[in-house]
Amino acid sequence: MEKRLDYKVPGGKLIRVAVELDSGLVRRVRVAGDFFAHPENLFEEAEASLVALPPERLPAAAAAAFEREGLVIFGASASDIAEALGRAVGAAPGGIGAAPG
């Protein structure tokens, strides 16, 4: 099952996420939007590091993954991405409870 969400960051930027879930685990994460990441390979590694997690762990893991050393994100932050992913899978940032609509 794929969950998709468009999330508008306070200040106007758009983050578009897609999370594929199977057997209660994250199988694929795709993050796109009105922001830029450099270098792209570190951004892709951050996405890939979220595979095989239970969805409730996704927000906290995403916050850490996109804060990795050497990765620069212009127009969004790691916490913005974590918020979008958490909302997509129904988990609040930090992995606790349900996110607001």
Summary of the structure (lengths in Angstrom):
residues: 101
radius of gyration: 12.2
end to end distance: 19.5
largest distance: 36.3
contacts: 319
relative contact order: 0.22
helix: 32%
strand: 31%
